[in-house]
C-alpha cells in the first residue's frame, strides 16, 4: 500500500503548489500561523481539484523545503557576494516571499514562465 509519502514532486505539481501558495488568502493564513494543518488541508484540496493527489503533510513538507532552500541560498549568496547557485523555482518563491503583488492573470514578476504550458488556475481562487 503505497501512500506516496516519498514520491518525488513533478515540476507541474510544484508549480501548482507555488501557484496556490501565491494566493493572497493562503499567504495571509500562513503568516504567523503555528498550527497550520487546516491551511495545508485546504492546499491539498485545491491540488486535488487539479488532479494532484498529495496529502496535507506532503504539501507542508514541500512548502517548508522550498522556503528552507530559498533562505539557505539567500544567505549563501549574500555571504559570497555573488549568486553562484540557484534552486529550481527560485524566482517564483522569491516573488512570494518578497510579497510582490501577484496579478489575477500573471505572476507580477519578471519570471512569468511559471504557468507556461499549464492552464491558468487563478480563476478558481475568486
Secondary structure, 3 states (H helix, E strand, C coil): CCCCCCCCCCHHHHHHHHHHHCCHHHHHHHCCCCCCHHHHHHHHHHHHHCCCCCCHHHHHHHHHHHHHHHHHHHHHHHHHCCCCCCCCCHHHHHHHHCCCCCCCCCCCCCCCHHHCCCCCCHHHHC
